[in-house]
Amino acid sequence: MKYNFDEPVDRSQNRSAKYDERVKNFGTDDVIPLWIADMDFKTAQPIIDACKKKAEEGIWGYTSRPDSYFKAYADWQERRNGWKFDPSLCSWSLGVVPALAGIIKLFTQKGEKVLIQPPVYPEFFDITENTGRTLVQNNFLERDGVWEVDFEDFERQAKDPEVKLFILCNPHNPLGRVWTKEELERMLTICFENDVLVVSDEIHSDLIFHGKKHTPAVLAAPGADKKVITCISVTKTFNLAGLQASTTVFPCLEMKKKFDSYWGGMDIHRNNAFSSVAMEAALNEGEEWLEQLLEYISGNLDYIKEYFDTRIPLIRANIPDATYLVWLDCRKLNMTDQELKEFMIRKAGLGLNPGSDFTRALSGFMRLNAACPRATLEKALGQLERAVNELAH
């Protein structure tokens, strides 16, 4: 079927964090919300149909998880990424971030170090420090808008015997980098040589553009499938984050059992009644919707690039090859992070993610969510253009 992503969706009664939490995050609800990684599109019809059918059953007791659930994940990864894994190595979790927090607690000790690569998803900072581990940062190198790994620093950090775990963002949020196999292999090899456990967050791996190809970390280096933990979910892919479900693929049963026991000790081990059917419907019947979505978002990204290049040249838009998140370099506006945030809210009427949430080493950046109808982007960028022009005069 043909999906219409231009169709506006009223989310005012949707219990949507993206809309309902505007006052909490921006001090006003008079902003266009382009912040949290949540799409303003209805999900695929087969998913809606599966949830409707489940709702009509009228009984939503304790939910079993059939073998077909993890098999659907395995089939999806083999079909789309060439990664074939044993479904018996999969574990369920409430989400990728809770899974990562559990992995840090289970496979490192308090006071030991966890390596991350800023600017990166803010929760990587939080879950590391909130679990009593020490954060180590391998900051990216930026050369004229191109962001690359500082491998010399990466190797130096990994050689520290206190560094026990590396959280890889693959593909990267907020930079939108789709790592080459060579880049991944180099990072993984350094970690393996220094006994650093690698956990790869691949939640954005279905949202790839511009002819790029996602490489699962487990396929990037010899023996990686025996050493890397991978966190995946189609909640980001199909805009299902509110259903709270992710899958973690372990390299061995011993690690999986340790993870399952940790969550089982809190009686957290079942999907809810709707996430169970929604995830399988997405994985088994959602690809037609996804392919149309990718084409639409790719068009949004092209629109954003042309708009900034031609009409707001003071801000550089880092157009991603993955995710629907655009990293904005606003340094030419010569504002502090607080001034920039207030400018976006008060002058441009936009609710964006401050770049300072993603890094402690850089200032002058914002993150913009492009997963919305084109008309929303047109209005938002028009407001931003007028606000920037007023600055110049």
N, C-alpha and C positions, 0 to 999 in steps of 0.2 A: 504494500500500500504506500501511497504518497503522504508524507508528513509535512505539515506546514509550520515551520519554525518561526515564520514571521508573525504568526498569530499571537496577539498579546494575551497573557495569562494574569488574571487578577489574583494576587497572592495576599491581599489584605485580610482575608479570613482563612488563610492557609496554615496558621500557626507556624509561620516561617521565621526562623531566626534571622535570616537575611533582611527581612522587612521589619519584623516586630522589635528587633533589638537595635534599631537605629538610634533611638534616644539614648539608650544605654551606652552605645559606642561613640556616637557623634554629637550628643547633646541636643539633637533635633531630629525630627522625622522628615524634615524638608530637604532631603538629599536623595539623589538617585543611588540606590545601593548596588555597588559594583565591587563588593569586598569578598566575603566568605565564598569558598569554592563550591558553589551551588548554582545549578543552571535554572534559568527562567523558562524551561521547556517542560512540557508534559513528557513522561517517559513512554517507552514503546507500548503499543496497544496490547500485545500478548501478555505483558506484565500486568497491565491494568485489568485485563480479562481474568488472569489467574487470581489476582487479589479479590476481584469481585466474586468469583466463584467461591473462594475461601470465606469471604464475608457472609455469603448466602447460606453457608453450611450452618452457621449459628452456634457452633461449638468450637471454642478455641482453647482447649485444655493444654496440658503439657504436650509439647510437640516433639515428635520423633524426627530423626534425621536419617532418611534412607540412603543406601549406598549410592544411589543415583546423584545425590547432591555433590559430593566431591568428585565423582566421575565426570559430572558436567564441567567442573572447573578444569579437570585434567584434559578433557576433550577440547575445550576452548583454547587452552594454552598450546596444545599440540597443533591445532588447526591454524591459529593466528601467529604463533611465535616459534613453532617447531620444537617446543619444549615438552617432552614426554616424561611424566613422573607417575609414581605409584600413589594412587589416592589414599592408601593406608598410611602415608606419611603426612597427611593433612590434618590440621586442627582448626576448629572454629574459634572465633573470638568476637567480641562486641564491635571491634573495629581495629584498624591498623595501629592507631596510636596506643590503645590499651595493650595490644599484642606486643608492640615495641617496649612499652614500660615493663611488661611481664618478663620479656627476654632480658632486659637490662638487669632486673632483680635476680633472675635465675642463673644467669651465666657470667655475672661479674660480682665483685664484693664491694661493700661500702668503702669509699676512698679511692678505689681504682678509677682509671680514666676511660672516658668514652670519646671517640673522635667523630667530629661532624665537619661539614663543609659549608660555612656561611658565604653569602646569604642563603638561608635555607629555612624550611618550614619551622615556624616558631616553636612548635611542640617538641622538636628535637632538643632544644635548650631546656624546656620545662621538665620533660620526663627524666632527663639525665640528672639535673640538679635536685629535683624533688625526691629522687631515690637515693640521694646521698653519695652520688658518684661525682667525679671531677670532670668538668667539661674541657675538652681540648679542641681547638679550632684550626682547621686547615683552610684559611680564607682563599677564595678564588682570586686569580689574577685577571684584571680587566685591561684590555688593550683596545681602545677605540670602539667600545661597545661589544667586543667579543670577550666572553668569559671562559677562562681555562683553568684547569687544575694546576696548582703549584706543586709539581711532583717532588721537587727537591725538599720542600717543607713537609710534604706528605710523608716521604720516607723518613725524614728526621723524627717526625711525631710518632710514626709507627714503630720505630726502633726503641722508643721509651718502654722499658719493661712493665711500666704501670698502665700502659694503654692496652686494654683487653678487648675492646669492641669498637667496630667502625659501623656507623649507620650510613649506608649509601642511599641516596635519593635518586632513583633510576626509573624513569626520567626525572629531571630535576625541577623542583618547585622552589623558588619562583622564576628561575632563569630559563626554563623551557628547553634545557639542553637534552638532546637524545645522544647518550654516550655512544661513541664508536666501540666496536669490539676491542680495538687496540687500547683505548683509554681504560676500559673496564679491566682488561687483562693486566695492564700495568698496575692499577690500584690493587686488584685482588692478589696478584703475585707478591707485591710488597707486604700485604697483610699476612698472607700464608707464611712467608719467610720469617715473619716476626711473631707468629702465633697470636695474631689478632683475629678474633671472630668477626665475620662479616654478616650483617643483617641488611637485606636489600628491600627497601620500601618501593614497590612497583605498582602502587595504586593508580598512577596516571598512565600506565603502559598501553592502554587501549586508545588513548587520545593523542595520536601521532599524525603529523602533517608534513607537507612539502617533500613527499617521496622518501622520508626517513623510515628507518626500520628499527623497532625496539629489539634489543638483545637482552634476554634474561641474564642476570648475573651468573646463574648456574651454568650457562653455556659459554661464558666468556673466557674461561681459563681452564687448563687441564686440572681435573680433580675438583673443580668448584662445586659440582653437584654433591660432593661428600663433605663440603665444608661451609656452605653458605645457607643461611636461613632466608627464606623469601616470604614477604608479606604481600598478598594480593587481595583484590576485591573488585567487584563490578558495581559497587555502590557509587563510585565517582563516575564511572562510565555511563550509567543509566540514570543518574540523578536520584539515587535511592539511599542517600546517607542517613535519612531519618529512620530507616529500617534496621540499622546497626548490625552489620554482619561482615566479617572478613575471614579470609582463609590464610593460614600460615603453613608453608611447606617446609618440612624439616629434612635435613640430610640423613637422619637416622631415627629409628624408633625410640632409642634411649632419650634423645632430646625431646621428642614429641611427648613421651610419657611424662617427663618432668614438667613440661608446659601444661599438659592436661591436668595433672595432679594439682598444680598451683591454682588453676581456675576452679577445679572441682572442689577444692577446699573452701571456696566461697559460694558453692552451688551455682556457679556460672558456667554452664556447659550446653545449653540448648538455644537454638534459634527461637525467635518468637514465631507464632503461627503464620504470620504474613511474610516475614523475610525468607522463610524456608521455601515457599512456593515462588516468591518473586525472583529470588536468585536463580533458581533453575529455569524459570521462564526466560529470564534475561539471557542466560548462557546458551539455552537451546533454541530460542526463537527471536532473539533481539538484534541479530546482525544487520538485517535490512534497515532498521531504524538507525543503528550506529553508523552505517556507511553514509546515510543521508545527513546525519548530524555532523559528521566530520567534514563533509563538503560545505555545509552551511557555516560552521565555525571558521573553516579555512577562509571563506569569503569575508567573514567579519574581521579576521586578522589582516587580510589584504586591505580592507577598508581603513582599518586603524593605521596601518603603516603609511598609506598614501595621505591620510588626513594629517598625521603628525609631520610627515616630511614636507608637506606643501603649505600647511596652515598653522601649525604650532611647532616651528623648528626649534624653539627654545627648550622643548622637551623631547628627549630621544626615547622612542618606543622600541624596546627590545622584543621583537616579534618572535614568539616561541615556536620551536619545532614540535613541542609536545605540551600538553595541558592547554587550558583556555585562559591562561593567566599571563598578563602582559606586564613586564617589569619596566617601569617608567623612570628614566634618569632625568631628574628635575634640577640638577645641580646648577644649571645656568640661571635659575631663578634667584640664586643667592639667598636662600632662606635656611634658617635652622629647621630641624625636624618638626618642632612644635609649630613654627610659623607656617611650614609647608602643609601640615595637617589642617591647621585653621584656615589657610587659604583655600584648600580643596573643599572644605565644608562650607565656609561662610561666603566665599566669593564665587566658587565654581558650582556649589550645590551638589557635590559628589561625595559619596561615602566609599572611600578606598581603604585598602590596608596600608598603614605606614610602613615604609621600607625598614625603619628602625626595629620593627618586630622580627625581622629576618636576619639581622646582622648587628653586631656590636662594634663593627670596625668602619662602617660607612654611614654617611649622611646624605640626604637629598634625593631619596628614592621613594616611589609609591608602587603598589601593585593593583592592577585593574583587571577585573573579571569580564571577559569578552563573551561569555555564554549567555547571551540574551538576544531578543529580537533586534534586527538592524535598526529599527526606529528608535529603540532605547539608546543605542550607541550614538546615533545621529544627534539626538537631543543632548546626551551627556557631553560629547565632544564639542558641540556647539557652545554649550555653557562654559566649558573649559577654555575654548578659544577666546571667547569674549572676556573672561577673567584675566587671561594672560595679556591680552591686548590692552586692557585697562592698566596693567602694571607698567607697560612700556610707555604709556602716556601720562 
